[in-house]
Amino acid sequence: MENGIIRVSLSKPEGTVLGISYNGIDNVLERRNKFNNRGFHYMAIADDRQRVMPTAEDRSKGRRLDFDEAVLITNPSNPELQGEVDDKYQYSCENKDNKVHGWINLDSNSNESVGFWMITPSNEFRSGGPIKQGLTSHVGPTTLNILHTTHYSGKEVTMALKEGEPFKKVYGPVFAYLNSVSSGHDSQALWSDAVQQLSEEIKSWPYDFPNSEEFFPANKRGRVEGRLLVQDRYMFMNYLILFYKFYNDRKELMFLIFTSRHIQGGNFVYGDNAYVGLALPGDVGSWQRQSKGYQFWTEADKVGQFTIENILPGDYDLYAWVPGIFGDYKHNTTITITPGCVIQLGSLIYHPPRNGPTIWEIGIPDRSAAEFYVPDPYPNLINRLYIGKPAHKFRQYGLWQRYTELYPSQDLVYNVDVSNYSKDWFYAQIPRNIGNNTFSPTTWEIKFHLPFVIRGTYTLQLALASATRSNLVVRLNNPVARPPHFSTGLIGRDNSVARHGIHGLHRPYSIEVPSYLLVEGTNTIYLRQSKGLSPFLGVMYDYIRLERPET
């Protein structure tokens, strides 16, 4: 097929795209094209994630590091890339942000630069929800559209069908977009144009051109509207304590903050910026492991209002979580979507897990370990793209090796009265390297003071942001207690440490702590990750909170 701008070659009868000829490039899909007939060396994933990349040949000449995907570039065709680490997982992206990425050709035969972009206007067919991570573009040059992957999650997100089980799902359409600009202009204009084109494709979704009866147009889809509120009977008290601690010399600011919370409705606060979505019916939080069905997500506004549009007909549960609020929400009624429906849910009330007032907390309940201490990379093992970008620091290679340097003989000890989790809580609890390629399990300690012990049951709310073949064992005031007070058992195949991630699957636990296990004065919680065969085994924490009994 040819329209004077582009020529597309298809196979018969399968309809496989064999080649795309555009702007002097014989086939933009041909990996074996000569250097001067290809030239895609500049990769862009986001506004702050763009760079000139090594070539596949550069990688083949490099030095393999701890795993095949990670290579130290030692003899590149571009000398400026000398000494950098290349690993495709350094360019992973969450589904919610994985909308446009690709390459720019700066060396084509014509007098124009060419962009090749993968645009995904909807994530409804992708597995795992909005923060499921997957690959984007990487050295090849390679551009992917990941529809389903076990990366950063493991087999828990595998699509398994029983014998005879019917299955039908429409993936896509997705948009391969090519653009060009004269070589005298800033090639960054190609990225800006691709981002603008993404906006146009989102407005056009669902497309009206597919002829398949399995792809539903807009008038055969539904919409759900509502508002999410959070009710935590101790939240106001906790805000009062928090702001008194940090703002006791700024009483006017305290008053304004407290008043704003009170105006929102006493014990209710808005589910501001909540992630709200529809997915197959299941347990609380089950959406992150779903792969067979469709998912439809949106982000609530500052007052918790949300609208989910273009929902395919079917039965769904409504799920949500609020950044900064512990736990997951699930609506108590299954929602049935019919063609053209508009369902008004009104105000939904989320009661997060809570058994008593907060004594102390570590971290932020946001399903990520990003707020904890991420060490500096080794100067000889860096990706220069992420230098000076704290939000992406965790993507650097080899950070796990820093733990043994920081704690060569004694593990991490965190004192809730004086420690700062952004400086004193390592981003991942991983084994210690004891030499000769041997690794040892680690035991972290949380020390806290109780002026008195209330008879009853305390609660340790603990959420993991990731786990890789780990067993987290919790003990109170006795590091060798048998049996331990709590154990997760063997969990997780996220592999987030090795794949330069800062989270995987979210795993929340509410652990009862009988008061007889605690003492007046100094108490210690021992967190032991008991698996130590590899440097990549371990857990990342999301949030830890100790609650006292109600009085």
C-alpha positions in Angstrom: 0.0 0.0 0.0 1.3 3.5 -0.9 -0.2 6.9 -0.5 2.7 9.1 -1.8 4.0 9.6 1.7 4.5 6.1 3.0 4.6 2.6 1.6 3.6 -0.4 3.7 4.3 -4.0 2.7 2.0 -6.7 4.1 2.1 -10.5 3.9 -0.8 -12.5 2.5 -3.1 -13.8 3.9 -1.8 -13.1 7.4 -1.6 -9.3 7.0 1.7 -9.1 8.9 3.5 -5.8 8.4 6.8 -6.7 6.6 8.1 -3.2 5.9 7.5 0.5 6.1 9.3 2.8 3.6 9.3 6.5 4.6 11.3 9.6 3.8 14.2 7.9 2.1 14.4 5.0 4.5 13.8 1.7 2.6 12.4 -0.1 5.6 12.2 1.5 9.1 11.6 -2.0 10.5 14.7 -3.6 9.0 17.3 -4.2 11.6 20.0 -5.0 9.0 19.8 -1.7 7.2 23.1 0.0 6.8 24.1 2.7 9.2 23.5 5.5 6.7 20.1 4.1 5.8 18.8 3.9 9.3 20.5 6.2 11.9 18.0 5.9 14.8 20.3 6.6 17.7 18.3 9.2 19.8 15.6 7.6 22.0 12.8 9.5 23.9 10.5 8.0 26.5 9.5 11.2 28.4 10.3 14.8 28.6 13.1 14.0 31.1 14.1 10.6 29.7 15.8 11.2 26.3 19.3 10.5 25.1 21.7 9.3 22.4 21.9 5.6 22.8 24.6 3.0 22.1 24.2 0.7 19.2 23.6 -3.1 19.3 27.2 -3.5 18.1 28.4 -1.3 21.0 26.7 -3.7 23.4 28.2 -6.7 21.8 31.7 -5.3 22.4 30.9 -4.3 26.0 31.5 -6.1 29.2 28.7 -8.1 30.7 27.9 -7.2 34.3 25.9 -9.2 36.9 23.3 -10.3 34.4 23.0 -10.5 30.6 20.8 -7.3 30.2 23.4 -5.1 31.9 26.5 -4.2 29.8 29.3 -1.8 30.4 30.0 0.1 27.2 33.8 -0.1 26.7 34.5 0.6 23.0 31.5 2.5 21.5 31.2 4.0 18.1 30.3 7.3 19.9 33.2 8.1 22.3 30.8 10.1 24.5 29.2 6.9 25.6 32.4 5.3 26.9 32.1 3.8 30.4 28.3 3.9 30.7 26.0 1.1 31.7 23.3 0.1 29.3 20.3 -2.1 30.4 16.9 -2.1 28.9 15.3 -2.2 32.3 16.6 1.3 33.0 14.0 2.5 30.6 11.0 0.7 32.0 7.8 2.7 32.6 4.5 2.3 34.4 1.4 1.7 32.3 -0.1 5.1 33.2 2.9 6.8 31.7 3.7 4.4 28.9 1.8 6.3 26.1 4.4 7.5 23.6 8.1 6.6 23.1 10.4 5.9 20.2 13.4 7.0 18.2 14.7 9.9 16.1 16.8 9.3 13.0 19.4 12.0 12.8 21.4 10.4 9.9 18.9 9.5 7.1 19.8 9.8 3.5 17.4 12.7 3.1 17.8 16.2 4.4 15.2 15.6 7.1 15.3 14.0 10.6 12.7 11.2 11.1 10.8 10.1 14.2 9.4 6.7 14.8 6.9 6.5 17.7 4.8 4.0 19.4 1.6 5.6 20.6 -0.9 3.9 22.9 -4.1 5.9 23.5 -5.7 3.5 25.9 -4.4 1.0 28.5 -7.7 -0.8 28.8 -6.2 -4.0 27.4 -3.0 -4.0 29.4 -2.6 -6.3 32.4 -1.8 -5.3 36.0 -3.4 -1.8 36.3 -2.0 1.7 36.0 1.3 1.2 37.9 2.3 -2.1 36.3 5.7 -1.6 34.9 7.0 -2.8 31.5 9.6 -2.2 28.9 9.5 0.6 26.3 12.3 1.3 23.9 15.9 0.2 24.2 19.1 -0.5 22.3 18.5 -2.2 18.9 17.0 0.2 18.1 14.0 -1.5 19.5 10.5 -0.1 20.3 8.0 -2.3 22.1 4.4 -2.2 22.9 4.0 -4.4 26.0 0.5 -5.7 26.3 1.1 -8.4 28.9 4.3 -9.0 30.9 5.4 -10.7 34.2 8.2 -8.1 34.6 8.2 -6.5 38.1 5.5 -9.0 39.2 6.4 -12.6 38.3 4.1 -15.5 37.6 1.3 -14.0 39.8 0.3 -12.0 36.7 0.7 -14.9 34.3 -2.4 -15.5 32.1 -3.3 -19.1 32.8 -6.2 -20.7 31.0 -7.8 -24.0 32.1 -8.4 -26.7 29.6 -11.5 -25.8 27.6 -11.7 -22.3 29.2 -13.0 -19.8 26.6 -11.0 -16.6 26.2 -11.5 -13.5 24.1 -9.8 -10.1 24.3 -9.1 -7.3 21.9 -5.6 -5.8 22.2 -5.2 -2.4 20.6 -5.3 -0.8 18.2 -2.1 1.0 18.9 -0.5 3.7 16.6 2.9 3.5 14.9 3.5 7.2 14.1 6.2 8.6 11.8 7.1 12.3 11.5 9.9 14.3 10.0 11.5 17.8 10.2 14.1 19.4 8.0 17.6 18.8 9.3 18.1 22.5 9.9 15.4 22.5 12.7 15.6 21.2 16.2 14.9 17.5 16.1 13.2 18.0 19.6 10.3 19.2 17.6 9.7 15.6 16.5 9.2 14.6 20.2 6.9 17.5 20.8 4.9 16.6 17.7 4.6 13.0 18.9 3.3 14.1 22.3 0.7 16.4 20.5 -0.3 13.5 18.3 -0.8 11.3 21.4 -3.3 13.9 22.7 -5.2 13.7 19.4 -5.3 9.9 19.5 -6.6 10.0 23.1 -9.4 12.3 22.0 -10.2 9.9 19.2 -10.4 6.8 21.5 -12.2 4.5 21.0 -11.4 4.6 17.3 -14.3 4.5 14.8 -12.5 2.8 12.0 -12.1 -0.9 13.2 -14.6 -3.1 11.4 -14.4 -5.9 13.9 -17.6 -6.5 15.9 -15.4 -7.3 18.9 -14.2 -3.7 19.1 -16.8 -1.5 20.6 -17.2 2.2 19.5 -18.0 5.0 22.0 -21.8 4.7 21.7 -21.6 1.1 22.8 -19.6 1.8 25.9 -20.5 3.2 29.3 -19.5 5.8 31.9 -19.2 5.7 35.7 -19.1 8.8 37.9 -18.7 9.3 41.6 -16.8 10.7 44.5 -14.4 9.0 46.9 -14.1 10.1 50.5 -11.9 8.7 53.2 -13.1 8.2 56.8 -10.4 7.5 59.3 -11.5 8.2 62.9 -7.9 8.9 63.9 -6.8 10.9 60.9 -7.5 14.3 62.3 -5.7 13.4 65.5 -2.7 12.3 63.6 -2.6 15.4 61.5 -2.8 17.4 64.8 0.2 15.6 66.3 2.2 15.7 63.0 1.9 19.5 62.5 2.4 20.3 66.1 5.7 18.5 65.9 6.9 20.3 62.8 5.1 23.7 63.0 4.9 24.4 66.7 6.3 27.9 66.0 3.8 28.7 63.3 0.4 28.5 65.0 -1.4 30.4 62.2 -0.3 27.9 59.6 -1.5 25.1 62.0 -4.9 26.7 62.3 -5.3 27.0 58.6 -4.4 23.4 57.9 -6.7 22.0 60.6 -9.6 24.2 59.5 -9.2 23.0 55.9 -9.5 19.4 57.1 -12.4 20.2 59.3 -14.3 22.0 56.5 -14.0 18.8 54.4 -16.5 17.2 56.7 -15.2 16.4 60.2 -14.1 12.8 60.0 -14.2 12.7 56.2 -11.4 13.8 53.9 -11.3 13.9 50.2 -9.8 11.1 48.2 -7.8 13.6 46.3 -5.7 12.2 43.5 -7.1 8.7 44.2 -6.6 6.1 41.5 -10.0 4.7 40.8 -10.7 1.9 38.3 -12.9 -0.9 37.1 -11.6 -4.4 36.7 -12.8 -8.0 36.8 -14.6 -8.9 40.0 -12.3 -10.2 42.7 -10.8 -9.6 46.1 -9.5 -6.3 47.4 -6.4 -5.3 45.5 -6.8 -8.2 43.0 -6.7 -5.9 40.0 -2.9 -5.7 40.2 -2.7 -9.5 39.4 -5.4 -9.5 36.7 -4.5 -10.1 33.0 -7.5 -11.8 31.4 -10.0 -8.9 31.5 -10.0 -5.2 30.7 -9.2 -2.4 33.2 -10.4 1.2 33.1 -8.7 3.7 35.4 -8.8 7.4 36.1 -7.4 9.8 38.7 -9.7 11.7 41.0 -9.5 15.4 41.3 -8.7 17.4 44.5 -12.1 16.8 46.0 -12.2 13.1 45.1 -14.6 13.3 42.2 -13.9 10.9 39.3 -15.3 10.0 35.9 -14.4 6.7 34.1 -15.3 6.8 30.4 -15.4 4.4 27.5 -16.0 1.3 29.6 -16.7 -1.9 27.7 -20.0 -3.7 28.6 -19.6 -6.3 31.3 -19.5 -6.9 35.0 -16.8 -5.1 37.1 -15.7 -4.3 40.6 -14.6 -0.8 41.4 -11.2 -0.5 43.1 -9.3 2.5 44.4 -6.4 3.6 46.5 -5.4 7.1 47.7 -1.7 8.1 47.7 -0.8 8.8 51.3 -3.6 6.6 52.7 -2.8 3.0 53.7 -4.7 0.1 52.1 -7.0 -0.6 49.1 -10.6 0.2 48.5 -13.2 -2.0 46.9 -16.8 -1.0 46.3 -19.2 -3.5 47.8 -21.4 -3.9 44.7 -20.5 -5.3 41.3 -21.2 -2.8 38.6 -22.8 -3.9 35.3 -22.0 -1.7 32.3 -24.4 -1.7 29.4 -24.0 0.1 26.0 -24.5 3.9 26.5 -25.1 3.7 30.3 -24.1 6.5 32.7 -23.9 5.2 36.3 -23.9 7.7 39.1 -22.4 6.2 42.2 -22.6 9.2 44.4 -20.2 9.5 47.4 -18.2 6.3 48.2 -16.7 6.0 51.7 -13.3 4.3 52.1 -12.5 3.1 55.6 -8.7 2.3 55.5 -7.3 -0.4 57.8 -7.1 1.1 61.3 -7.3 -0.4 64.8 -6.1 2.5 66.9 -4.2 5.8 67.0 -0.8 6.0 65.4 2.2 5.7 67.7 4.8 6.1 64.9 5.1 5.5 61.2 7.9 5.0 58.7 7.6 6.0 55.0 4.6 7.2 52.9 1.8 4.7 51.9 2.2 5.3 48.2 3.0 1.7 47.0 6.6 2.7 46.3 10.0 2.8 48.2 11.0 6.0 46.4 10.9 8.1 49.6 13.6 5.9 51.3 17.4 6.2 51.0 18.6 5.5 47.5 22.4 5.6 47.4 24.6 7.3 44.8 25.6 5.1 41.9 29.2 4.0 41.4 31.0 6.6 39.2 32.3 3.8 36.9 28.8 2.2 36.5 26.5 5.0 35.7 23.8 5.9 33.2 24.5 9.6 32.5 20.8 10.2 31.7 19.9 9.9 35.3 22.7 12.0 36.8 21.2 15.0 38.6 17.6 13.5 38.5 16.7 12.4 42.0 13.3 11.0 40.9 15.1 8.5 38.7 18.1 7.7 40.9 16.9 4.2 41.6 17.3 3.3 37.9 21.1 3.3 38.2 23.0 0.0 38.1 24.6 -1.7 41.1 22.9 0.2 43.9 22.3 -3.0 45.8 26.0 -3.4 46.3 26.0 -0.2 48.4 24.2 -1.9 51.3 27.2 -4.0 52.3 29.4 -0.9 52.1 27.1 1.0 54.4 26.5 -2.0 56.8 29.6 -4.2 56.5 29.1 -6.1 59.7 25.9 -4.8 61.5 22.5 -4.4 59.8 20.4 -1.3 59.7 19.0 0.0 63.0 16.3 2.6 62.8 15.3 4.7 65.9 11.9 6.3 65.4 12.7 9.2 67.6 15.9 10.4 65.8 16.1 8.6 62.5 15.0 10.0 59.2 13.6 7.4 56.7 14.8 9.4 53.7 18.4 9.1 55.0 18.5 6.1 57.3 16.2 3.5 55.7 17.8 1.8 52.8 15.5 1.4 49.8 15.6 -2.4 49.8 16.3 -5.0 52.4 18.7 -7.4 50.6 21.4 -9.9 51.6 24.8 -8.8 52.7 27.8 -9.8 50.6 30.1 -11.7 52.9 32.7 -12.5 50.2 33.4 -15.3 47.7 30.1 -14.7 46.0 28.3 -15.7 49.2 25.4 -13.7 50.7 23.8 -13.7 54.1 20.3 -12.9 55.2 19.8 -9.5 57.0 17.9 -8.4 60.1 16.8 -4.8 60.4 15.8 -3.3 63.8 13.2 -0.6 64.6 13.7 0.8 68.0 11.0 2.9 69.8 10.1 4.0 73.3 6.8 3.4 75.1 6.3 5.4 78.3 3.6 2.9 79.3 2.0 -0.2 77.8 -1.8 -0.3 77.3 -3.4 -3.7 77.9 -4.9 -5.1 74.7 -3.7 -5.6 71.1 -1.4 -3.2 69.2 -1.3 -3.4 65.4 1.7 -3.2 63.1 0.5 -2.1 59.7 3.2 -3.1 57.2 3.1 -2.8 53.5 5.7 -4.1 51.1 6.3 -2.3 47.8 8.1 -5.3 46.3 9.3 -8.9 47.1 11.6 -11.3 45.4 11.7 -14.9 46.6 11.7 -13.5 50.2 10.4 -14.6 53.6 10.0 -11.6 55.9 10.0 -12.7 59.5 8.8 -10.3 62.3 9.8 -10.6 65.9 9.1 -8.4 69.0 11.9 -7.8 71.6 13.5 -11.2 71.0 15.5 -11.7 67.8 15.5 -15.5 68.1 11.9 -16.1 69.2 10.6 -19.5 68.1 8.1 -19.4 66.5 8.4 -15.9 65.2 5.6 -13.5 65.8 4.8 -13.2 62.1 6.1 -14.5 58.8 5.0 -13.8 55.3 6.2 -17.2 54.0 8.0 -17.3 50.7 6.6 -14.5 48.5 7.3 -12.6 45.3 9.1 -12.9 42.0 9.1 -9.2 41.2 12.9 -8.9 40.7 12.6 -5.2 41.2 16.1 -4.7 42.6 17.9 -6.3 39.6 15.6 -4.6 37.1 16.2 -1.1 38.6 12.6 -0.7 39.9 11.4 1.0 43.0 8.3 -1.2 43.4 6.6 -4.3 42.2 3.4 -5.9 43.5 1.9 -4.3 46.6 1.5 -6.5 49.7 -0.2 -5.1 52.8 -0.2 -6.9 56.1 -2.0 -6.1 59.4 -0.1 -7.8 62.2 -1.6 -8.1 65.7 0.8 -7.4 68.5 -0.4 -8.5 72.0 0.6 -6.0 74.6 2.5 -8.6 76.7 5.1 -8.6 73.9 5.9 -5.0 74.6 7.6 -3.3 77.6 7.7 0.1 79.1 10.8 1.9 77.8 12.8 0.7 74.7 11.2 -1.9 72.4 12.7 -3.4 69.3 11.0 -4.9 66.2 13.2 -7.3 64.3 12.6 -7.6 60.5 14.5 -10.5 59.1 14.6 -11.3 55.4 15.6 -14.9 55.7 16.6 -15.7 52.1 20.1 -14.9 51.2 21.2 -17.0 48.2 21.4 -14.0 45.8 22.1 -10.3 46.0 18.7 -9.7 44.3 16.5 -11.5 46.8 14.8 -9.2 49.2 11.9 -6.8 49.9 11.2 -3.1 49.5 9.0 -1.5 52.1 6.2 0.9 51.3 5.0 1.9 54.8 5.1 0.8 58.4 2.9 2.0 61.2 2.4 1.0 64.8 -1.0 1.6 66.3 -1.9 1.4 70.0 -5.2 -0.1 71.3 -8.2 2.0 71.6 -8.9 3.4 75.1 
